[in-house]
Amino acid sequence: MSFLDLYVVLLRATITSFAGLASLPAIQDALVLHRHVLTEAQLNEAVVITRSTPGAVGLYVVSVGYFVSGVSGAVAGWLALVTPAVMIVPLLHYAGRRLHHPRLQNLLKMVVVSSAALLFAAAFPLAKDALTGWFTYALAAIGLLLMFVTKIDIFWIILGSAILSVGMSVLAAS
């Protein structure tokens, strides 16, 4: 896949997602299902790499680019990631003076709803590979319950799940 083609695919995904993992369904559709230059496992690995390191959630696009085309693909992913941020500056200048206009308010509400829907859609491919048995289903259910019912920081829920998962794998290996 050429540098420009990869950049355009990743740019389309990042520019229409408005949030980190919301671009996942578009990337999966374009690179895994249609172009077959990325596997589901590589896509999940890119997400795991990004989620387990500090930084923005959307950085997984750089890992996706790397899996598709090496270093040049990582550069294409990085450019696709920063292009919307650079483009937003003039848009914010324009919109800032019209922030209270009803049409702009409706547009912003649509962006929030669309982002939420895309994030929900992005969860399914990840869950399909991550939920492998009763223990992972239980961890996911307990984690969701803790997120919705308590004020426990998500970091502690993830850390607790990771510790329980490692403990369970140690027990299963013995």
VODREN-259308 format. One record per atom (N, C-alpha, C, O): residue in one letter; x, y, z. Coordinates in nm, 3 decimals, always signed. Layout:
! residues N
PT A X Y Z
...
! end
This chain:
! residues 174
PT M +0.085 -0.117 +0.000
PT M +0.000 +0.000 +0.000
PT M +0.089 +0.124 +0.000
PT M +0.185 +0.132 +0.077
PT S +0.058 +0.219 -0.085
PT S +0.142 +0.338 -0.096
PT S +0.125 +0.429 +0.026
PT S +0.025 +0.422 +0.098
PT F +0.223 +0.512 +0.047
PT F +0.222 +0.608 +0.157
PT F +0.098 +0.697 +0.149
PT F +0.029 +0.716 +0.249
PT L +0.070 +0.751 +0.031
PT L -0.043 +0.841 +0.014
PT L -0.176 +0.770 +0.038
PT L -0.265 +0.824 +0.104
PT D -0.191 +0.648 -0.015
PT D -0.314 +0.572 +0.006
PT D -0.337 +0.545 +0.155
PT D -0.448 +0.562 +0.206
PT L -0.231 +0.504 +0.224
PT L -0.243 +0.477 +0.367
PT L -0.278 +0.605 +0.443
PT L -0.364 +0.603 +0.531
PT Y -0.212 +0.713 +0.410
PT Y -0.240 +0.842 +0.474
PT Y -0.387 +0.881 +0.454
PT Y -0.452 +0.923 +0.550
PT V -0.438 +0.868 +0.334
PT V -0.576 +0.907 +0.306
PT V -0.674 +0.819 +0.383
PT V -0.771 +0.870 +0.439
PT V -0.649 +0.689 +0.388
PT V -0.737 +0.598 +0.463
PT V -0.737 +0.635 +0.610
PT V -0.843 +0.647 +0.672
PT L -0.619 +0.655 +0.667
PT L -0.610 +0.687 +0.809
PT L -0.662 +0.828 +0.837
PT L -0.721 +0.852 +0.943
PT L -0.642 +0.921 +0.746
PT L -0.694 +1.056 +0.764
PT L -0.847 +1.055 +0.763
PT L -0.911 +1.120 +0.846
PT R -0.906 +0.982 +0.668
PT R -1.053 +0.972 +0.665
PT R -1.105 +0.917 +0.797
PT R -1.207 +0.963 +0.848
PT A -1.036 +0.819 +0.851
PT A -1.081 +0.760 +0.978
PT A -1.067 +0.858 +1.093
PT A -1.158 +0.871 +1.175
PT T -0.953 +0.928 +1.101
PT T -0.932 +1.018 +1.214
PT T -1.014 +1.145 +1.204
PT T -1.058 +1.200 +1.306
PT I -1.036 +1.193 +1.084
PT I -1.109 +1.320 +1.068
PT I -1.258 +1.302 +1.094
PT I -1.327 +1.398 +1.127
PT T -1.308 +1.182 +1.078
PT T -1.451 +1.158 +1.100
PT T -1.481 +1.097 +1.236
PT T -1.597 +1.070 +1.266
PT S -1.381 +1.074 +1.318
PT S -1.407 +1.004 +1.443
PT S -1.424 +1.095 +1.564
PT S -1.504 +1.064 +1.652
PT F -1.353 +1.205 +1.571
PT F -1.362 +1.303 +1.679
PT F -1.321 +1.249 +1.815
PT F -1.331 +1.322 +1.913
PT A -1.277 +1.126 +1.825
PT A -1.231 +1.071 +1.952
PT A -1.140 +0.953 +1.922
PT A -1.153 +0.890 +1.817
PT G -1.049 +0.923 +2.013
PT G -0.946 +0.821 +1.996
PT G -0.987 +0.694 +1.925
PT G -0.955 +0.676 +1.807
PT L -1.056 +0.606 +1.993
PT L -1.088 +0.476 +1.935
PT L -1.210 +0.478 +1.845
PT L -1.246 +0.375 +1.788
PT A -1.274 +0.592 +1.832
PT A -1.392 +0.599 +1.746
PT A -1.356 +0.574 +1.600
PT A -1.444 +0.540 +1.521
PT S -1.231 +0.591 +1.564
PT S -1.189 +0.566 +1.426
PT S -1.167 +0.417 +1.398
PT S -1.145 +0.378 +1.284
PT L -1.173 +0.336 +1.501
PT L -1.146 +0.192 +1.487
PT L -1.234 +0.122 +1.383
PT L -1.181 +0.048 +1.300
PT P -1.367 +0.142 +1.384
PT P -1.448 +0.073 +1.282
PT P -1.410 +0.111 +1.139
PT P -1.411 +0.026 +1.050
PT A -1.378 +0.237 +1.116
PT A -1.341 +0.281 +0.981
PT A -1.209 +0.218 +0.938
PT A -1.194 +0.176 +0.824
PT I -1.114 +0.213 +1.031
PT I -0.984 +0.153 +1.000
PT I -0.999 +0.003 +0.978
PT I -0.939 -0.053 +0.886
PT Q -1.078 -0.061 +1.062
PT Q -1.101 -0.205 +1.045
PT Q -1.165 -0.233 +0.910
PT Q -1.124 -0.325 +0.838
PT D -1.265 -0.155 +0.875
PT D -1.334 -0.176 +0.748
PT D -1.240 -0.157 +0.629
PT D -1.237 -0.239 +0.537
PT A -1.162 -0.048 +0.632
PT A -1.076 -0.017 +0.517
PT A -0.955 -0.108 +0.506
PT A -0.925 -0.157 +0.397
PT L -0.885 -0.132 +0.618
PT L -0.757 -0.202 +0.610
PT L -0.766 -0.352 +0.636
PT L -0.687 -0.429 +0.582
PT V -0.861 -0.394 +0.719
PT V -0.873 -0.537 +0.750
PT V -0.969 -0.606 +0.653
PT V -0.935 -0.708 +0.593
PT L -1.089 -0.550 +0.639
PT L -1.192 -0.618 +0.561
PT L -1.181 -0.597 +0.410
PT L -1.205 -0.690 +0.333
PT H -1.144 -0.476 +0.366
PT H -1.143 -0.450 +0.223
PT H -1.005 -0.462 +0.158
PT H -0.992 -0.525 +0.053
PT R -0.904 -0.404 +0.217
PT R -0.771 -0.406 +0.155
PT R -0.685 -0.523 +0.202
PT R -0.586 -0.556 +0.136
PT H -0.719 -0.586 +0.310
PT H -0.648 -0.704 +0.364
PT H -0.498 -0.680 +0.384
PT H -0.417 -0.768 +0.358
PT V -0.462 -0.559 +0.429
PT V -0.322 -0.529 +0.457
PT V -0.293 -0.530 +0.607
PT V -0.180 -0.507 +0.649
PT L -0.395 -0.557 +0.687
PT L -0.384 -0.560 +0.833
PT L -0.475 -0.672 +0.883
PT L -0.584 -0.692 +0.829
PT T -0.431 -0.743 +0.985
PT T -0.514 -0.849 +1.042
PT T -0.587 -0.795 +1.166
PT T -0.549 -0.692 +1.221
PT E -0.691 -0.865 +1.207
PT E -0.761 -0.830 +1.331
PT E -0.664 -0.832 +1.449
PT E -0.669 -0.745 +1.536
PT A -0.576 -0.932 +1.450
PT A -0.480 -0.944 +1.560
PT A -0.387 -0.823 +1.564
PT A -0.358 -0.770 +1.671
PT Q -0.340 -0.778 +1.447
PT Q -0.253 -0.661 +1.443
PT Q -0.327 -0.535 +1.487
PT Q -0.271 -0.451 +1.557
PT L -0.452 -0.523 +1.447
PT L -0.532 -0.408 +1.488
PT L -0.550 -0.407 +1.639
PT L -0.535 -0.303 +1.704
PT N -0.583 -0.522 +1.695
PT N -0.597 -0.531 +1.840
PT N -0.465 -0.503 +1.911
PT N -0.462 -0.438 +2.015
PT E -0.356 -0.553 +1.853
PT E -0.224 -0.528 +1.912
PT E -0.190 -0.379 +1.910
PT E -0.132 -0.327 +2.006
PT A -0.225 -0.311 +1.802
PT A -0.201 -0.167 +1.793
PT A -0.278 -0.094 +1.904
PT A -0.225 +0.000 +1.964
PT V -0.400 -0.135 +1.929
PT V -0.480 -0.073 +2.035
PT V -0.420 -0.102 +2.171
PT V -0.410 -0.013 +2.255
PT V -0.379 -0.227 +2.193
PT V -0.320 -0.264 +2.323
PT V -0.190 -0.187 +2.346
PT V -0.166 -0.139 +2.457
PT I -0.108 -0.174 +2.244
PT I +0.018 -0.098 +2.257
PT I -0.012 +0.044 +2.302
PT I +0.051 +0.095 +2.394
PT T -0.107 +0.106 +2.238
PT T -0.140 +0.244 +2.270
PT T -0.206 +0.257 +2.407
PT T -0.177 +0.351 +2.481
PT R -0.292 +0.165 +2.442
PT R -0.363 +0.172 +2.570
PT R -0.270 +0.142 +2.687
PT R -0.300 +0.179 +2.800
PT S -0.159 +0.076 +2.663
PT S -0.069 +0.040 +2.773
PT S +0.050 +0.135 +2.784
PT S +0.142 +0.111 +2.862
PT T +0.049 +0.243 +2.706
PT T +0.154 +0.344 +2.715
PT T +0.090 +0.480 +2.738
PT T -0.026 +0.500 +2.703
PT P +0.164 +0.573 +2.795
PT P +0.108 +0.707 +2.815
PT P +0.084 +0.777 +2.682
PT P +0.152 +0.750 +2.583
PT G -0.012 +0.865 +2.681
PT G -0.038 +0.943 +2.561
PT G -0.182 +0.933 +2.516
PT G -0.265 +0.869 +2.581
PT A -0.210 +0.996 +2.407
PT A -0.346 +1.002 +2.354
PT A -0.390 +0.864 +2.305
PT A -0.309 +0.786 +2.254
PT V -0.519 +0.837 +2.320
PT V -0.575 +0.708 +2.279
PT V -0.565 +0.690 +2.128
PT V -0.543 +0.579 +2.080
PT G -0.580 +0.798 +2.053
PT G -0.578 +0.789 +1.908
PT G -0.443 +0.755 +1.848
PT G -0.433 +0.734 +1.727
PT L -0.339 +0.749 +1.931
PT L -0.206 +0.716 +1.879
PT L -0.196 +0.575 +1.820
PT L -0.098 +0.542 +1.754
PT Y -0.296 +0.493 +1.844
PT Y -0.293 +0.359 +1.786
PT Y -0.287 +0.365 +1.634
PT Y -0.244 +0.270 +1.569
PT V -0.329 +0.477 +1.576
PT V -0.324 +0.495 +1.431
PT V -0.180 +0.488 +1.382
PT V -0.154 +0.438 +1.272
PT V -0.086 +0.537 +1.461
PT V +0.056 +0.530 +1.425
PT V +0.100 +0.384 +1.422
PT V +0.171 +0.342 +1.330
PT S +0.059 +0.306 +1.523
PT S +0.093 +0.163 +1.525
PT S +0.030 +0.090 +1.407
PT S +0.093 +0.002 +1.347
PT V -0.092 +0.124 +1.374
PT V -0.159 +0.064 +1.258
PT V -0.078 +0.092 +1.132
PT V -0.053 +0.002 +1.052
PT G -0.036 +0.217 +1.115
PT G +0.046 +0.252 +0.998
PT G +0.174 +0.172 +0.995
PT G +0.218 +0.127 +0.889
PT Y +0.235 +0.153 +1.113
PT Y +0.359 +0.075 +1.119
PT Y +0.335 -0.070 +1.078
PT Y +0.413 -0.127 +1.003
PT F +0.227 -0.130 +1.128
PT F +0.197 -0.269 +1.092
PT F +0.171 -0.284 +0.942
PT F +0.200 -0.388 +0.884
PT V +0.116 -0.180 +0.880
PT V +0.084 -0.189 +0.737
PT V +0.208 -0.166 +0.650
PT V +0.230 -0.239 +0.554
PT S +0.290 -0.064 +0.684
PT S +0.401 -0.026 +0.594
PT S +0.530 +0.010 +0.665
PT S +0.611 +0.084 +0.609
PT G +0.552 -0.038 +0.785
PT G +0.677 -0.009 +0.854
PT G +0.687 +0.136 +0.897
PT G +0.588 +0.199 +0.932
PT V +0.809 +0.189 +0.895
PT V +0.835 +0.325 +0.943
PT V +0.759 +0.427 +0.858
PT V +0.702 +0.521 +0.913
PT S +0.757 +0.410 +0.728
PT S +0.684 +0.507 +0.645
PT S +0.534 +0.503 +0.676
PT S +0.467 +0.606 +0.670
PT G +0.482 +0.386 +0.709
PT G +0.342 +0.375 +0.748
PT G +0.316 +0.443 +0.882
PT G +0.210 +0.503 +0.902
PT A +0.412 +0.434 +0.974
PT A +0.400 +0.503 +1.102
PT A +0.397 +0.654 +1.081
PT A +0.322 +0.725 +1.147
PT V +0.480 +0.702 +0.989
PT V +0.480 +0.845 +0.957
PT V +0.345 +0.886 +0.896
PT V +0.291 +0.991 +0.929
PT A +0.292 +0.803 +0.807
PT A +0.160 +0.831 +0.747
PT A +0.054 +0.834 +0.856
PT A -0.035 +0.920 +0.855
PT G +0.062 +0.741 +0.951
PT G -0.034 +0.740 +1.061
PT G -0.022 +0.864 +1.148
PT G -0.122 +0.922 +1.189
PT W +0.102 +0.905 +1.177
PT W +0.124 +1.025 +1.257
PT W +0.069 +1.148 +1.186
PT W +0.002 +1.231 +1.248
PT L +0.097 +1.160 +1.056
PT L +0.045 +1.274 +0.980
PT L -0.108 +1.273 +0.977
PT L -0.171 +1.379 +0.989
PT A -0.167 +1.156 +0.962
PT A -0.313 +1.146 +0.962
PT A -0.371 +1.184 +1.098
PT A -0.482 +1.235 +1.107
PT L -0.295 +1.157 +1.202
PT L -0.340 +1.190 +1.337
PT L -0.331 +1.339 +1.365
PT L -0.419 +1.394 +1.430
PT V -0.226 +1.406 +1.318
PT V -0.209 +1.548 +1.350
PT V -0.280 +1.641 +1.251
PT V -0.306 +1.756 +1.286
PT T -0.310 +1.596 +1.133
PT T -0.374 +1.683 +1.034
PT T -0.505 +1.743 +1.085
PT T -0.524 +1.864 +1.073
PT P -0.598 +1.663 +1.143
PT P -0.721 +1.725 +1.194
PT P -0.695 +1.828 +1.304
PT P -0.764 +1.929 +1.312
PT A -0.596 +1.803 +1.388
PT A -0.564 +1.898 +1.495
PT A -0.515 +2.030 +1.437
PT A -0.549 +2.136 +1.489
PT V -0.436 +2.024 +1.331
PT V -0.386 +2.145 +1.267
PT V -0.500 +2.217 +1.195
PT V -0.506 +2.340 +1.196
PT M -0.590 +2.142 +1.135
PT M -0.703 +2.202 +1.064
PT M -0.804 +2.265 +1.159
PT M -0.875 +2.358 +1.120
PT I -0.811 +2.216 +1.282
PT I -0.914 +2.264 +1.374
PT I -0.888 +2.407 +1.421
PT I -0.982 +2.477 +1.458
PT V -0.762 +2.452 +1.419
PT V -0.729 +2.586 +1.468
PT V -0.806 +2.694 +1.390
PT V -0.871 +2.777 +1.453
PT P -0.800 +2.697 +1.256
PT P -0.879 +2.800 +1.187
PT P -1.030 +2.781 +1.205
PT P -1.105 +2.878 +1.209
PT L -1.073 +2.655 +1.215
PT L -1.216 +2.630 +1.236
PT L -1.262 +2.683 +1.371
PT L -1.371 +2.739 +1.382
PT L -1.179 +2.665 +1.473
PT L -1.215 +2.717 +1.606
PT L -1.218 +2.870 +1.605
PT L -1.303 +2.930 +1.671
PT H -1.128 +2.931 +1.533
PT H -1.129 +3.076 +1.522
PT H -1.260 +3.124 +1.460
PT H -1.323 +3.218 +1.508
PT Y -1.301 +3.057 +1.354
PT Y -1.426 +3.091 +1.287
PT Y -1.546 +3.062 +1.377
PT Y -1.635 +3.146 +1.392
PT A -1.549 +2.943 +1.436
PT A -1.664 +2.901 +1.516
PT A -1.671 +2.973 +1.650
PT A -1.780 +2.991 +1.704
PT G -1.556 +3.015 +1.703
PT G -1.554 +3.079 +1.834
PT G -1.643 +3.201 +1.842
PT G -1.704 +3.227 +1.946
PT R -1.651 +3.277 +1.735
PT R -1.735 +3.397 +1.733
PT R -1.882 +3.363 +1.717
PT R -1.968 +3.447 +1.743
PT R -1.912 +3.241 +1.674
PT R -2.051 +3.200 +1.649
PT R -2.094 +3.085 +1.741
PT R -2.187 +3.012 +1.710
PT L -2.027 +3.072 +1.853
PT L -2.048 +2.956 +1.942
PT L -2.191 +2.942 +1.990
PT L -2.235 +2.830 +2.015
PT H -2.262 +3.048 +2.003
PT H -2.397 +3.040 +2.058
PT H -2.505 +3.031 +1.951
PT H -2.624 +3.033 +1.981
PT H -2.464 +3.021 +1.826
PT H -2.560 +3.008 +1.717
PT H -2.625 +2.870 +1.725
PT H -2.556 +2.770 +1.742
PT P -2.758 +2.863 +1.712
PT P -2.828 +2.733 +1.725
PT P -2.779 +2.625 +1.629
PT P -2.773 +2.508 +1.665
PT R -2.745 +2.662 +1.507
PT R -2.697 +2.562 +1.411
PT R -2.564 +2.503 +1.456
PT R -2.543 +2.382 +1.445
PT L -2.475 +2.586 +1.507
PT L -2.346 +2.538 +1.555
PT L -2.364 +2.452 +1.680
PT L -2.295 +2.351 +1.697
PT Q -2.457 +2.491 +1.766
PT Q -2.486 +2.410 +1.885
PT Q -2.537 +2.271 +1.844
PT Q -2.496 +2.171 +1.902
PT N -2.626 +2.267 +1.745
PT N -2.676 +2.138 +1.696
PT N -2.566 +2.055 +1.632
PT N -2.561 +1.933 +1.649
PT L -2.477 +2.121 +1.560
PT L -2.364 +2.051 +1.499
PT L -2.276 +1.988 +1.607
PT L -2.236 +1.872 +1.595
PT L -2.246 +2.063 +1.710
PT L -2.163 +2.011 +1.820
PT L -2.231 +1.894 +1.891
PT L -2.165 +1.797 +1.926
PT K -2.362 +1.903 +1.911
PT K -2.435 +1.791 +1.971
PT K -2.428 +1.667 +1.882
PT K -2.413 +1.555 +1.931
PT M -2.439 +1.687 +1.750
PT M -2.430 +1.576 +1.656
PT M -2.292 +1.510 +1.662
PT M -2.280 +1.388 +1.655
PT V -2.188 +1.591 +1.676
PT V -2.053 +1.538 +1.686
PT V -2.039 +1.452 +1.811
PT V -1.977 +1.346 +1.806
PT V -2.094 +1.497 +1.922
PT V -2.086 +1.420 +2.047
PT V -2.161 +1.288 +2.033
PT V -2.110 +1.183 +2.072
PT V -2.280 +1.292 +1.978
PT V -2.360 +1.170 +1.960
PT V -2.291 +1.074 +1.862
PT V -2.285 +0.954 +1.887
PT S -2.239 +1.128 +1.753
PT S -2.169 +1.044 +1.655
PT S -2.044 +0.980 +1.716
PT S -2.017 +0.862 +1.693
PT S -1.970 +1.056 +1.793
PT S -1.851 +1.002 +1.858
PT S -1.886 +0.891 +1.955
PT S -1.818 +0.788 +1.961
PT A -1.993 +0.911 +2.031
PT A -2.036 +0.807 +2.125
PT A -2.075 +0.680 +2.050
PT A -2.041 +0.570 +2.093
PT A -2.147 +0.694 +1.940
PT A -2.186 +0.577 +1.861
PT A -2.065 +0.507 +1.802
PT A -2.059 +0.384 +1.802
PT L -1.968 +0.582 +1.752
PT L -1.848 +0.521 +1.696
PT L -1.766 +0.451 +1.804
PT L -1.710 +0.344 +1.779
PT L -1.757 +0.510 +1.923
PT L -1.686 +0.444 +2.033
PT L -1.754 +0.313 +2.071
PT L -1.688 +0.213 +2.098
PT F -1.886 +0.314 +2.072
PT F -1.961 +0.193 +2.103
PT F -1.934 +0.086 +1.996
PT F -1.914 -0.031 +2.028
PT A -1.934 +0.128 +1.869
PT A -1.905 +0.033 +1.761
PT A -1.762 -0.017 +1.767
PT A -1.735 -0.132 +1.730
PT A -1.670 +0.066 +1.813
PT A -1.530 +0.025 +1.823
PT A -1.510 -0.080 +1.931
PT A -1.415 -0.158 +1.924
PT A -1.596 -0.082 +2.029
PT A -1.580 -0.177 +2.140
PT A -1.605 -0.321 +2.095
PT A -1.544 -0.413 +2.150
PT F -1.689 -0.343 +1.998
PT F -1.724 -0.478 +1.958
PT F -1.608 -0.560 +1.902
PT F -1.589 -0.674 +1.945
PT P -1.529 -0.508 +1.806
PT P -1.416 -0.588 +1.758
PT P -1.315 -0.618 +1.867
PT P -1.257 -0.726 +1.872
PT L -1.293 -0.521 +1.955
PT L -1.199 -0.543 +2.065
PT L -1.252 -0.649 +2.161
PT L -1.178 -0.738 +2.203
PT A -1.379 -0.639 +2.195
PT A -1.438 -0.734 +2.289
PT A -1.442 -0.875 +2.231
PT A -1.425 -0.973 +2.304
PT K -1.463 -0.886 +2.101
PT K -1.471 -1.017 +2.037
PT K -1.344 -1.099 +2.060
PT K -1.351 -1.219 +2.085
PT D -1.230 -1.033 +2.052
PT D -1.103 -1.103 +2.073
PT D -1.062 -1.109 +2.220
PT D -0.992 -1.202 +2.260
PT A -1.105 -1.013 +2.299
PT A -1.062 -1.007 +2.439
PT A -1.145 -1.095 +2.531
PT A -1.092 -1.149 +2.627
PT L -1.273 -1.110 +2.504
PT L -1.361 -1.189 +2.589
PT L -1.355 -1.335 +2.544
PT L -1.422 -1.375 +2.449
PT T -1.274 -1.412 +2.615
PT T -1.246 -1.548 +2.570
PT T -1.303 -1.657 +2.660
PT T -1.299 -1.774 +2.624
PT G -1.354 -1.621 +2.774
PT G -1.407 -1.722 +2.865
PT G -1.483 -1.657 +2.979
PT G -1.500 -1.535 +2.984
PT W -1.529 -1.739 +3.071
PT W -1.611 -1.689 +3.181
PT W -1.538 -1.583 +3.263
PT W -1.600 -1.486 +3.308
PT F -1.408 -1.600 +3.283
PT F -1.333 -1.507 +3.366
PT F -1.325 -1.368 +3.302
PT F -1.344 -1.267 +3.370
PT T -1.298 -1.363 +3.173
PT T -1.290 -1.234 +3.106
PT T -1.427 -1.167 +3.098
PT T -1.437 -1.044 +3.109
PT Y -1.533 -1.247 +3.079
PT Y -1.667 -1.189 +3.081
PT Y -1.699 -1.133 +3.219
PT Y -1.757 -1.025 +3.230
PT A -1.661 -1.205 +3.324
PT A -1.685 -1.158 +3.461
PT A -1.607 -1.030 +3.488
PT A -1.661 -0.935 +3.546
PT L -1.479 -1.026 +3.447
PT L -1.400 -0.904 +3.466
PT L -1.461 -0.785 +3.393
PT L -1.467 -0.675 +3.448
PT A -1.506 -0.806 +3.272
PT A -1.568 -0.698 +3.195
PT A -1.697 -0.650 +3.263
PT A -1.720 -0.530 +3.274
PT A -1.779 -0.742 +3.308
PT A -1.905 -0.705 +3.374
PT A -1.878 -0.629 +3.504
PT A -1.942 -0.528 +3.531
PT I -1.785 -0.679 +3.583
PT I -1.752 -0.612 +3.709
PT I -1.692 -0.474 +3.682
PT I -1.725 -0.377 +3.750
PT G -1.603 -0.465 +3.583
PT G -1.543 -0.336 +3.548
PT G -1.648 -0.235 +3.505
PT G -1.644 -0.119 +3.548
PT L -1.742 -0.277 +3.419
PT L -1.849 -0.187 +3.376
PT L -1.934 -0.143 +3.494
PT L -1.969 -0.026 +3.507
PT L -1.967 -0.237 +3.580
PT L -2.048 -0.206 +3.698
PT L -1.976 -0.104 +3.787
PT L -2.036 -0.007 +3.833
PT L -1.847 -0.127 +3.810
PT L -1.770 -0.034 +3.892
PT L -1.763 +0.105 +3.828
PT L -1.769 +0.206 +3.899
PT M -1.750 +0.111 +3.696
PT M -1.744 +0.241 +3.628
PT M -1.875 +0.317 +3.640
PT M -1.875 +0.438 +3.659
PT F -1.987 +0.245 +3.628
PT F -2.117 +0.312 +3.628
PT F -2.170 +0.343 +3.767
PT F -2.244 +0.439 +3.785
PT V -2.134 +0.261 +3.865
PT V -2.195 +0.272 +3.997
PT V -2.107 +0.345 +4.098
PT V -2.157 +0.406 +4.192
PT T -1.975 +0.338 +4.080
PT T -1.885 +0.398 +4.179
PT T -1.810 +0.515 +4.118
PT T -1.823 +0.544 +3.999
PT K -1.733 +0.580 +4.199
PT K -1.649 +0.689 +4.151
PT K -1.502 +0.647 +4.147
PT K -1.412 +0.731 +4.151
PT I -1.479 +0.516 +4.140
PT I -1.342 +0.465 +4.133
PT I -1.280 +0.507 +4.000
PT I -1.342 +0.492 +3.894
PT D -1.160 +0.559 +4.006
PT D -1.090 +0.602 +3.886
PT D -1.068 +0.482 +3.793
PT D -1.037 +0.372 +3.839
PT I -1.084 +0.504 +3.664
PT I -1.070 +0.396 +3.565
PT I -0.933 +0.330 +3.571
PT I -0.920 +0.211 +3.542
PT F -0.830 +0.406 +3.607
PT F -0.696 +0.351 +3.620
PT F -0.696 +0.234 +3.718
PT F -0.637 +0.130 +3.690
PT W -0.761 +0.249 +3.833
PT W -0.762 +0.145 +3.935
PT W -0.843 +0.024 +3.890
PT W -0.810 -0.089 +3.926
PT I -0.947 +0.046 +3.813
PT I -1.026 -0.066 +3.760
PT I -0.942 -0.146 +3.661
PT I -0.942 -0.269 +3.663
PT I -0.871 -0.076 +3.573
PT I -0.785 -0.144 +3.476
PT I -0.671 -0.218 +3.546
PT I -0.642 -0.333 +3.514
PT L -0.608 -0.150 +3.642
PT L -0.498 -0.213 +3.715
PT L -0.546 -0.336 +3.792
PT L -0.481 -0.441 +3.790
PT G -0.660 -0.325 +3.858
PT G -0.715 -0.440 +3.930
PT G -0.748 -0.555 +3.837
PT G -0.722 -0.670 +3.869
PT S -0.806 -0.524 +3.721
PT S -0.837 -0.628 +3.623
PT S -0.711 -0.695 +3.572
PT S -0.707 -0.817 +3.555
PT A -0.607 -0.615 +3.548
PT A -0.480 -0.672 +3.501
PT A -0.418 -0.764 +3.606
PT A -0.370 -0.872 +3.573
PT I -0.420 -0.721 +3.731
PT I -0.364 -0.804 +3.838
PT I -0.443 -0.934 +3.853
PT I -0.384 -1.041 +3.866
PT L -0.576 -0.924 +3.852
PT L -0.659 -1.044 +3.861
PT L -0.636 -1.137 +3.742
PT L -0.633 -1.259 +3.757
PT S -0.620 -1.080 +3.624
PT S -0.597 -1.161 +3.505
PT S -0.463 -1.234 +3.511
PT S -0.455 -1.352 +3.476
PT V -0.359 -1.163 +3.553
PT V -0.228 -1.228 +3.567
PT V -0.234 -1.336 +3.674
PT V -0.180 -1.445 +3.656
PT G -0.300 -1.306 +3.785
PT G -0.316 -1.407 +3.891
PT G -0.388 -1.530 +3.844
PT G -0.350 -1.642 +3.877
PT M -0.494 -1.510 +3.766
PT M -0.570 -1.623 +3.714
PT M -0.487 -1.705 +3.616
PT M -0.496 -1.827 +3.615
PT S -0.405 -1.639 +3.534
PT S -0.323 -1.714 +3.439
PT S -0.213 -1.792 +3.511
PT S -0.176 -1.901 +3.468
PT V -0.161 -1.737 +3.621
PT V -0.062 -1.808 +3.702
PT V -0.127 -1.932 +3.765
PT V -0.068 -2.040 +3.766
PT L -0.248 -1.915 +3.818
PT L -0.319 -2.030 +3.877
PT L -0.350 -2.137 +3.774
PT L -0.339 -2.256 +3.801
PT A -0.388 -2.093 +3.655
PT A -0.422 -2.188 +3.548
PT A -0.298 -2.264 +3.500
PT A -0.308 -2.379 +3.458
PT A -0.181 -2.199 +3.505
PT A -0.058 -2.262 +3.459
PT A -0.005 -2.363 +3.559
PT A +0.070 -2.453 +3.523
PT S -0.045 -2.348 +3.687
PT S +0.009 -2.442 +3.787
PT S -0.068 -2.569 +3.798
PT S -0.033 -2.656 +3.878
! end
